[in-house]
Each structure stands twice: as structure tokens, then as C-alpha cells.
Amino acid sequence: MKNHIEVNGIKLYAFHGCLPEETKIGGHYLVDVALETNFLKAAQEDTLIDTIDYVVINRIVKEEMATPSKLIEHVGYRILKRFENEVDGMHFVRIKITKICPPINGDVENVAIIIEEKY
């Protein structure tokens, strides 16, 4: 049996980018996280300890997004490493970071990176 947990649309204002202006004025971001785990015991017994806590996922994302980086690829990798070190029971993780209205000399709604890892 496969069980999935998603924390979608984590809205953040952060200071990532290669341009000096991006690290000064910041921008809007959305982060989506999808995890595969086994939460059967939690579902049967109604126990938080037997599943992945959404609060932990949100906290890790917020903490890593608060540290400026040139690339959202780098931020995504840091989030992945934190999940690996702090979240038990993951079989698969997918992290999507979307940068809203990036300054790339064009009318672009957003850019995004996706990191997927299987355990």
C-alpha cells in the first residue's frame, strides 16, 4: 500500500536570486511538497507519532527559504537534506519551488524547480 502526504502552496516571501536587487527587495514563492510513506498505523490508531507531521514539513521549508541563495535549486537541495535528516518514514519525496514573476526580461508568470528522490 502506498500512502501520500502533500503540503501544497506554502506561500513565502524570500530573497533568492543572482541579481543584487533580488536579494534586497525579495520576491514571492510557492513551495509544494509530496511525500510517500506508510501511515496505515496512524490511520488505524489516530496517532500523530505514526505519520509525518505537516507542521515539521512546513517549518523546514520556511527555515530554509529564509536563508538567501542565488539559486532556488540550492534551496531545494537544502530542503531535501533537512527532510532526509529530520523526517522518518519517507519512501519518496518531491519538492517543487516556484518563483513568481521572475526578473528574466520577459513576461513570465513563474519559473520552478522540482527535486524528486526515492528511498
Short mmCIF file of the C-alpha atoms (twelve columns), coordinates in Angstrom:
data_MODEL
# 
_entry.id   MODEL 
# 
loop_
_atom_site.group_PDB 
_atom_site.id 
_atom_site.type_symbol 
_atom_site.label_atom_id 
_atom_site.label_alt_id 
_atom_site.label_comp_id 
_atom_site.label_asym_id 
_atom_site.label_seq_id 
_atom_site.Cartn_x 
_atom_site.Cartn_y 
_atom_site.Cartn_z 
_atom_site.pdbx_PDB_model_num 
ATOM 1   C CA . MET A 1   0.000  0.000  0.000   1 
ATOM 2   C CA . LYS A 2   1.218  3.483  -0.850  1 
ATOM 3   C CA . ASN A 3   0.251  6.477  1.251   1 
ATOM 4   C CA . HIS A 4   0.904  10.055 0.240   1 
ATOM 5   C CA . ILE A 5   1.109  13.266 2.210   1 
ATOM 6   C CA . GLU A 6   1.146  16.624 0.453   1 
ATOM 7   C CA . VAL A 7   1.741  20.093 1.804   1 
ATOM 8   C CA . ASN A 8   0.919  22.391 -1.109  1 
ATOM 9   C CA . GLY A 9   1.060  26.101 -1.722  1 
ATOM 10  C CA . ILE A 10  3.371  27.121 1.096   1 
ATOM 11  C CA . LYS A 11  3.431  30.872 0.445   1 
ATOM 12  C CA . LEU A 12  6.644  32.681 1.270   1 
ATOM 13  C CA . TYR A 13  8.437  35.939 0.653   1 
ATOM 14  C CA . ALA A 14  12.156 35.306 0.282   1 
ATOM 15  C CA . PHE A 15  15.369 36.841 -1.003  1 
ATOM 16  C CA . HIS A 16  16.815 34.422 -3.565  1 
ATOM 17  C CA . GLY A 17  18.387 35.348 -6.864  1 
ATOM 18  C CA . CYS A 18  21.544 36.121 -8.781  1 
ATOM 19  C CA . LEU A 19  20.714 39.801 -9.239  1 
ATOM 20  C CA . PRO A 20  21.584 42.153 -6.354  1 
ATOM 21  C CA . GLU A 21  18.056 43.610 -6.459  1 
ATOM 22  C CA . GLU A 22  16.534 40.190 -5.775  1 
ATOM 23  C CA . THR A 23  18.459 39.841 -2.529  1 
ATOM 24  C CA . LYS A 24  17.377 43.326 -1.455  1 
ATOM 25  C CA . ILE A 25  13.717 43.539 -2.457  1 
ATOM 26  C CA . GLY A 26  12.869 39.819 -2.461  1 
ATOM 27  C CA . GLY A 27  10.020 38.074 -4.170  1 
ATOM 28  C CA . HIS A 28  7.077  35.725 -3.817  1 
ATOM 29  C CA . TYR A 29  7.488  31.947 -3.815  1 
ATOM 30  C CA . LEU A 30  5.293  28.865 -3.575  1 
ATOM 31  C CA . VAL A 31  6.571  25.521 -2.340  1 
ATOM 32  C CA . ASP A 32  4.806  22.187 -2.795  1 
ATOM 33  C CA . VAL A 33  5.937  19.034 -1.013  1 
ATOM 34  C CA . ALA A 34  4.728  15.495 -1.711  1 
ATOM 35  C CA . LEU A 35  5.854  12.515 0.349   1 
ATOM 36  C CA . GLU A 36  5.224  8.807  0.048   1 
ATOM 37  C CA . THR A 37  5.152  6.999  3.360   1 
ATOM 38  C CA . ASN A 38  3.204  4.354  5.224   1 
ATOM 39  C CA . PHE A 39  0.667  5.939  7.554   1 
ATOM 40  C CA . LEU A 40  -1.543 2.869  7.987   1 
ATOM 41  C CA . LYS A 41  -0.854 2.638  11.731  1 
ATOM 42  C CA . ALA A 42  -1.621 6.349  12.182  1 
ATOM 43  C CA . ALA A 43  -4.843 5.939  10.207  1 
ATOM 44  C CA . GLN A 44  -5.911 2.948  12.299  1 
ATOM 45  C CA . GLU A 45  -4.910 4.325  15.697  1 
ATOM 46  C CA . ASP A 46  -5.364 8.079  15.120  1 
ATOM 47  C CA . THR A 47  -1.810 8.828  16.299  1 
ATOM 48  C CA . LEU A 48  0.350  11.667 15.016  1 
ATOM 49  C CA . ILE A 49  3.575  9.923  16.019  1 
ATOM 50  C CA . ASP A 50  2.923  7.220  13.403  1 
ATOM 51  C CA . THR A 51  2.829  9.582  10.424  1 
ATOM 52  C CA . ILE A 52  4.729  12.565 9.032   1 
ATOM 53  C CA . ASP A 53  3.768  15.792 10.774  1 
ATOM 54  C CA . TYR A 54  2.749  18.552 8.332   1 
ATOM 55  C CA . VAL A 55  3.960  21.145 10.835  1 
ATOM 56  C CA . VAL A 56  7.508  19.763 10.605  1 
ATOM 57  C CA . ILE A 57  7.419  19.873 6.798   1 
ATOM 58  C CA . ASN A 58  6.186  23.476 6.816   1 
ATOM 59  C CA . ARG A 59  8.772  24.524 9.416   1 
ATOM 60  C CA . ILE A 60  11.704 23.055 7.475   1 
ATOM 61  C CA . VAL A 61  10.575 24.719 4.245   1 
ATOM 62  C CA . LYS A 62  10.116 28.101 5.956   1 
ATOM 63  C CA . GLU A 63  13.514 27.915 7.680   1 
ATOM 64  C CA . GLU A 64  15.415 27.008 4.518   1 
ATOM 65  C CA . MET A 65  13.567 29.539 2.370   1 
ATOM 66  C CA . ALA A 66  14.546 32.227 4.907   1 
ATOM 67  C CA . THR A 67  18.251 31.701 4.104   1 
ATOM 68  C CA . PRO A 68  19.084 33.613 0.897   1 
ATOM 69  C CA . SER A 69  20.648 31.726 -2.005  1 
ATOM 70  C CA . LYS A 70  21.486 32.640 -5.567  1 
ATOM 71  C CA . LEU A 71  19.600 29.623 -6.924  1 
ATOM 72  C CA . ILE A 72  16.313 28.018 -5.931  1 
ATOM 73  C CA . GLU A 73  17.993 24.762 -6.952  1 
ATOM 74  C CA . HIS A 74  20.303 25.238 -3.956  1 
ATOM 75  C CA . VAL A 75  17.394 25.970 -1.616  1 
ATOM 76  C CA . GLY A 76  15.581 22.848 -2.845  1 
ATOM 77  C CA . TYR A 77  18.651 20.731 -2.171  1 
ATOM 78  C CA . ARG A 78  18.928 22.121 1.361   1 
ATOM 79  C CA . ILE A 79  15.257 21.335 1.995   1 
ATOM 80  C CA . LEU A 80  15.790 17.789 0.707   1 
ATOM 81  C CA . LYS A 81  18.772 17.242 3.028   1 
ATOM 82  C CA . ARG A 82  16.790 18.531 6.019   1 
ATOM 83  C CA . PHE A 83  13.937 16.151 5.210   1 
ATOM 84  C CA . GLU A 84  16.404 13.254 4.975   1 
ATOM 85  C CA . ASN A 85  17.864 14.131 8.385   1 
ATOM 86  C CA . GLU A 86  14.686 15.059 10.249  1 
ATOM 87  C CA . VAL A 87  11.743 13.174 8.730   1 
ATOM 88  C CA . ASP A 88  11.425 9.448  9.347   1 
ATOM 89  C CA . GLY A 89  9.476  7.059  7.164   1 
ATOM 90  C CA . MET A 90  9.831  8.716  3.748   1 
ATOM 91  C CA . HIS A 91  9.884  6.375  0.761   1 
ATOM 92  C CA . PHE A 92  9.780  9.163  -1.818  1 
ATOM 93  C CA . VAL A 93  9.836  12.963 -1.734  1 
ATOM 94  C CA . ARG A 94  9.014  15.594 -4.350  1 
ATOM 95  C CA . ILE A 95  9.815  19.255 -3.718  1 
ATOM 96  C CA . LYS A 96  8.670  21.986 -6.090  1 
ATOM 97  C CA . ILE A 97  9.796  25.584 -5.604  1 
ATOM 98  C CA . THR A 98  8.069  28.187 -7.762  1 
ATOM 99  C CA . LYS A 99  9.411  31.716 -8.128  1 
ATOM 100 C CA . ILE A 100 6.575  34.106 -9.015  1 
ATOM 101 C CA . CYS A 101 7.237  36.833 -11.642 1 
ATOM 102 C CA . PRO A 102 10.985 36.226 -12.023 1 
ATOM 103 C CA . PRO A 103 13.063 39.114 -13.435 1 
ATOM 104 C CA . ILE A 104 14.150 37.387 -16.649 1 
ATOM 105 C CA . ASN A 105 13.492 40.073 -19.268 1 
ATOM 106 C CA . GLY A 106 10.134 38.719 -20.350 1 
ATOM 107 C CA . ASP A 107 6.504  38.372 -19.393 1 
ATOM 108 C CA . VAL A 108 6.866  35.146 -17.413 1 
ATOM 109 C CA . GLU A 109 4.362  34.126 -14.742 1 
ATOM 110 C CA . ASN A 110 6.777  31.868 -12.870 1 
ATOM 111 C CA . VAL A 111 9.738  29.528 -13.003 1 
ATOM 112 C CA . ALA A 112 10.066 26.372 -10.951 1 
ATOM 113 C CA . ILE A 113 12.439 23.594 -9.987  1 
ATOM 114 C CA . ILE A 114 11.433 20.096 -8.976  1 
ATOM 115 C CA . ILE A 115 13.534 17.669 -6.971  1 
ATOM 116 C CA . GLU A 116 12.448 14.037 -6.613  1 
ATOM 117 C CA . GLU A 117 14.188 11.392 -4.551  1 
ATOM 118 C CA . LYS A 118 13.277 7.768  -3.864  1 
ATOM 119 C CA . TYR A 119 14.442 5.933  -0.725  1 
# 
